[in-house]
Amino acid sequence: MSNVHVAIIGAGGVGKAFISQLAGYIARNPSASLATILISRSSKALVSQNYAPLDLSKWSEELASSSTSPLSYPTQTLEFLKAAPGPVILVDNTSDESLATSYPLFLSNGIHIVTPNKKGFSGNISLWKDIYAAAANGGNPKGGYVFHEATVGAGLPVLSTLKELVETGDRIKTIEGIFSGTMSFLFNSFAPLDGNNGGKGFAACVKEAQQLGYTEPDPRDDLNGLDVARKLTILARLCGLEVESPTSFPIQSLIPGPLESAKSADEFLGGLGEFDGDMTKIKEEAEAKGAVVRYVGSLNVETKEVKVGLETFNKGSSIAGLKGSDNIISFYTERYGNNPLIVQGAGAGADVTAMGVLGDLLKVLQRLR
């Protein structure tokens, strides 16, 4: 078989880890015939105009010194990829919404897509439908394949587990879990199982999480719950629910109303301590019941109810006992009864996210061989 060409857009944290893992895979499997022909970031790019493989051992230095501007998308990128002398896999390691909206165009032209970008799969449902209508694994025999395992749980096999349950005829009843490494770390620090967090208020825990790199630079981007809502939207749609958008169901934001308009992250963090009493009350009410409070997402397929927010859990539950910044997703199904199928582990981080993306690339390769 001719080379399978790989075009990579996004060379930041996840992108760097992905390229490293891809290079390792090629070294271990030289017969895979993978040729990387594009590595692009927001300001510059490496473009193999003759479609010969780029050297992945020195891509970072070459990209840093490159004077080539990124190809525009979809137009220039599509023209370049369509002219490749063999199959093409587009790897979108960005969170760019404009690129995600172009997925149907790429797919309908036979270009395969693997990505951790949630925007295309959790935005308006019309884009979701357009993506799968254009894809080979959505019924278009001339389309490219699309896989997005890493959009939920990074490298954890969340979507593949759900798809297998559905495709083998199991009936999904509910899905519940902690889908955010940030929220996991935050509440494991603020409301630990033993109830002793060293006297730290919620604001102090948020500041600690930010300093350790567990939150976005502006913690409001985590505390508003939208990231978790996007993941629940994807799961719900894979269960057959037509969730219109990630804001079409209840999301409990942990941002106090008066701080929503704070002009900076520092201003937000500076004022957050004034609202510690509200969160402390919630924590103490849970402790009085022998429980702990956690920030979770839940999906009830039977009632079509999706929600994101704070819930209390018995201290003996798997969700309450989660450690560090791990994710945990419980699938309650007809076959598994009252004992759910549980997927647990690191749900964030460049290496595990890149692993999920590379795993999707290998799924495409298997279908091309």
C-alpha positions in Angstrom: 0.0 0.0 0.0 1.2 3.6 -0.7 2.1 5.9 2.1 -0.7 7.0 4.5 -0.1 10.8 4.9 -0.5 12.5 8.2 -1.3 16.2 8.5 -1.0 17.7 12.0 -2.6 20.9 13.0 -1.7 22.0 16.5 1.8 21.6 17.9 1.3 22.7 21.5 1.3 20.5 24.6 -0.9 17.7 23.1 0.5 18.2 19.7 4.1 17.8 20.9 3.2 14.6 22.8 1.4 13.2 19.8 4.3 13.8 17.4 6.7 12.1 19.9 4.4 9.1 20.2 3.8 9.0 16.4 7.6 9.0 15.9 8.0 6.2 18.3 5.2 4.2 16.6 6.9 4.6 13.2 10.2 3.6 14.6 8.7 0.4 16.0 6.6 -0.2 12.9 8.5 0.9 9.8 6.2 -1.1 7.6 3.3 1.2 8.6 4.3 3.5 5.7 3.2 6.7 7.6 4.4 10.0 6.1 3.9 13.2 8.0 3.4 16.0 5.4 2.2 18.9 7.5 2.9 20.2 11.0 1.2 23.5 11.7 0.6 25.9 14.5 -1.1 29.3 14.6 1.8 31.3 13.3 3.9 29.0 11.1 4.1 25.6 9.5 6.2 22.9 8.0 4.7 21.8 4.6 6.1 19.0 2.5 5.3 20.3 -0.9 6.4 17.0 -2.6 4.6 14.9 0.1 7.9 13.3 1.2 7.9 12.5 5.0 9.0 15.3 7.3 11.8 14.4 9.7 10.1 13.9 13.1 13.4 13.9 14.9 14.0 17.6 14.4 10.5 19.0 13.6 10.5 21.3 16.6 13.7 23.1 15.6 12.6 23.3 11.9 9.2 24.6 12.8 10.7 27.3 15.1 12.9 28.5 12.3 10.3 28.1 9.5 9.1 31.2 7.6 6.2 29.4 6.1 2.8 30.7 7.1 0.1 28.1 8.0 -2.2 27.0 5.3 -5.6 28.5 5.5 -8.5 26.2 6.2 -10.5 24.8 4.8 -9.4 26.1 1.4 -5.6 25.8 1.2 -5.4 22.9 3.6 -8.0 21.0 1.7 -6.3 21.6 -1.7 -3.0 20.4 -0.3 -4.4 17.3 1.3 -6.6 16.3 -1.7 -3.5 16.4 -3.9 -1.6 13.9 -1.7 -0.7 10.6 -3.6 -2.5 8.4 -1.1 -4.8 8.4 1.9 -4.6 11.3 4.3 -5.3 11.5 8.1 -5.9 15.0 9.4 -4.9 15.2 13.1 -6.6 18.2 14.8 -4.8 18.8 18.1 -6.5 22.2 18.6 -9.6 23.5 20.2 -10.4 25.6 17.2 -14.1 25.9 16.5 -13.6 27.2 12.9 -11.5 24.1 12.0 -14.1 21.8 13.6 -16.9 23.3 11.5 -14.9 22.3 8.4 -14.8 18.6 9.3 -17.8 17.7 7.0 -16.0 19.2 4.0 -12.7 17.3 4.8 -14.6 14.1 5.4 -16.7 14.3 2.3 -13.5 14.7 0.3 -12.2 11.4 1.7 -9.9 12.8 4.3 -9.9 11.0 7.6 -9.9 12.9 10.9 -8.7 12.1 14.4 -9.0 14.7 17.1 -9.4 15.6 20.8 -11.2 18.8 19.8 -14.6 18.7 21.5 -16.0 21.7 19.5 -17.2 19.7 16.5 -19.0 17.0 18.5 -20.5 19.1 21.3 -21.6 22.3 19.6 -24.9 22.6 17.7 -26.4 19.2 16.9 -26.6 20.2 13.2 -22.8 20.1 13.0 -22.7 16.7 14.7 -25.2 15.4 12.1 -23.2 16.9 9.2 -20.0 15.4 10.4 -21.4 11.9 10.6 -23.4 12.2 7.3 -20.0 13.0 5.6 -18.1 10.2 7.4 -17.4 6.6 6.3 -18.4 5.5 9.8 -21.6 7.4 9.5 -22.7 5.7 6.3 -21.0 7.7 3.5 -19.0 5.1 1.5 -16.9 7.8 -0.1 -16.2 9.7 3.1 -13.3 9.6 5.5 -13.3 8.0 8.9 -13.7 10.2 12.0 -12.7 9.2 15.5 -12.6 11.4 18.6 -12.0 9.1 21.6 -9.9 11.8 23.4 -12.8 14.3 23.5 -14.0 12.5 26.7 -11.5 11.2 29.2 -8.4 11.8 27.2 -6.8 8.4 26.7 -9.4 6.5 28.7 -11.5 4.1 26.6 -14.8 6.0 27.4 -16.3 6.5 23.9 -15.1 3.1 22.6 -16.6 1.4 25.6 -19.9 3.2 25.2 -20.0 2.4 21.4 -19.4 -1.2 22.0 -22.1 -1.4 24.6 -24.6 0.2 22.2 -23.5 -1.7 19.1 -23.7 -5.1 20.9 -27.3 -4.4 21.9 -26.9 -3.5 25.6 -29.4 -0.9 26.9 -27.8 2.1 28.5 -29.7 3.3 31.5 -27.6 5.9 33.1 -24.0 7.3 32.9 -22.5 9.1 35.8 -19.1 10.3 36.8 -16.4 12.8 37.3 -15.4 14.1 33.9 -13.0 16.9 34.9 -9.5 16.4 36.3 -9.7 19.9 37.6 -12.9 19.3 39.5 -11.7 16.0 40.7 -8.5 17.5 42.2 -10.4 20.5 43.6 -13.0 18.5 45.5 -10.6 15.8 46.6 -8.7 18.7 48.2 -11.6 20.7 49.5 -13.8 17.8 50.8 -11.5 14.8 51.4 -12.9 11.5 52.7 -11.5 12.1 56.2 -13.0 15.6 56.3 -9.7 17.1 57.2 -8.4 19.5 54.5 -6.2 21.5 56.8 -8.8 24.2 57.2 -8.6 25.4 53.6 -11.5 27.3 52.2 -12.8 26.7 48.6 -10.9 29.7 47.3 -7.6 28.5 48.7 -8.2 25.1 47.0 -8.9 26.8 43.7 -5.7 28.9 44.0 -3.7 25.8 44.8 -5.2 23.9 41.8 -4.3 26.9 39.6 -0.7 27.0 40.9 -0.2 23.3 40.3 -1.5 23.6 36.7 -4.8 21.7 37.2 -6.9 24.6 36.1 -7.0 26.8 33.0 -5.1 30.1 33.4 -8.5 31.6 34.3 -10.1 29.1 36.6 -13.6 30.3 35.6 -13.1 28.3 32.4 -13.3 25.2 34.6 -15.6 26.4 37.3 -18.4 27.3 34.8 -19.0 23.6 34.1 -19.1 24.0 30.4 -16.2 21.6 29.7 -18.0 18.8 31.6 -21.3 19.8 29.8 -19.5 19.3 26.4 -18.4 15.8 27.4 -21.9 14.9 28.6 -23.3 16.2 25.3 -21.1 13.9 23.3 -22.0 10.9 25.5 -25.7 11.7 25.2 -25.6 11.9 21.5 -23.8 8.6 21.2 -26.6 7.1 23.3 -29.1 8.4 20.7 -30.3 11.5 22.5 -30.6 14.6 20.4 -29.1 17.1 22.8 -29.2 20.4 20.9 -26.1 22.0 22.6 -24.1 21.8 25.8 -26.1 24.7 27.2 -29.5 23.1 26.6 -29.6 21.3 30.0 -28.9 22.4 33.6 -25.2 23.3 34.4 -24.3 24.4 37.9 -21.7 27.0 37.7 -19.4 27.4 40.7 -18.6 31.1 39.8 -20.4 33.4 42.2 -22.6 35.8 40.3 -20.8 39.0 41.3 -17.5 37.6 40.1 -18.7 36.5 36.6 -17.7 39.9 35.2 -14.3 40.1 37.0 -11.8 41.6 34.5 -9.0 39.1 35.2 -8.2 35.8 36.8 -6.4 37.6 39.6 -9.4 39.8 40.3 -11.6 36.7 40.3 -9.4 34.8 42.7 -9.0 37.9 44.9 -12.7 38.0 45.5 -13.5 34.3 45.6 -12.7 34.0 49.3 -15.7 36.2 50.2 -17.9 33.4 49.1 -16.2 30.5 50.9 -19.0 30.3 53.4 -21.4 29.1 50.7 -19.2 26.2 49.7 -18.3 25.3 53.3 -22.0 25.1 54.1 -22.5 22.6 51.3 -19.5 20.5 52.3 -20.6 20.5 56.0 -24.2 19.5 55.1 -22.8 16.5 53.2 -20.5 15.5 56.0 -23.4 15.6 58.5 -25.0 12.8 56.4 -21.7 10.8 56.2 -21.2 11.9 52.6 -18.9 14.0 50.5 -19.7 16.6 47.8 -18.4 16.1 44.3 -18.9 17.8 40.9 -20.3 15.3 38.5 -22.1 14.9 35.2 -25.0 12.5 34.8 -27.1 11.2 31.9 -30.3 9.3 32.3 -31.1 7.8 28.9 -34.5 6.6 30.0 -35.8 10.0 31.1 -33.5 11.9 28.6 -32.2 14.0 31.5 -28.7 15.4 31.4 -27.3 17.6 34.2 -24.0 18.8 35.5 -23.3 20.0 39.0 -22.7 19.2 42.7 -24.0 16.0 44.2 -23.4 14.2 47.5 -22.1 10.6 47.6 -21.7 8.1 50.4 -18.1 7.8 51.5 -18.0 4.2 50.4 -18.9 4.9 46.8 -16.3 4.7 44.0 -16.9 8.4 43.1 -16.2 9.5 46.7 -13.0 7.4 46.9 -11.4 8.8 43.7 -7.9 10.1 44.2 -6.0 13.1 42.9 -7.2 14.4 39.5 -8.5 11.1 38.1 -11.7 10.7 36.2 -14.3 8.0 36.8 -17.2 7.1 34.5 -19.8 4.6 35.5 -22.1 2.9 32.9 -25.3 1.5 34.3 -26.8 -0.8 31.7 -29.2 -3.7 31.4 -26.5 -6.3 31.2 -24.4 -4.9 34.1 -27.4 -4.3 36.4 -26.7 -2.6 39.7 -22.9 -3.0 39.4 -21.8 -0.6 36.8 -19.0 -1.0 34.3 -16.4 1.5 35.5 -13.7 3.3 33.5 -11.2 5.1 35.8 -7.9 6.8 35.5 -6.1 10.0 34.4 -8.6 11.9 32.2 -6.3 14.9 31.4 -2.7 15.6 30.5 -0.8 15.9 27.2 0.6 12.3 27.2 -2.6 10.5 27.8 -4.6 12.7 25.5 -2.0 12.2 22.7 -2.3 8.5 23.4 -6.0 8.6 22.7 -5.4 10.5 19.5 -2.8 8.1 18.3 -5.0 5.2 19.2 -7.7 6.7 16.9 -5.1 7.1 14.1 -4.4 3.4 14.4 -8.1 2.7 14.1 -8.0 4.5 10.8 -5.0 2.5 9.7 -6.7 -0.8 10.5 -9.6 0.2 8.3 -7.3 1.2 5.4 -5.3 -2.0 5.3 
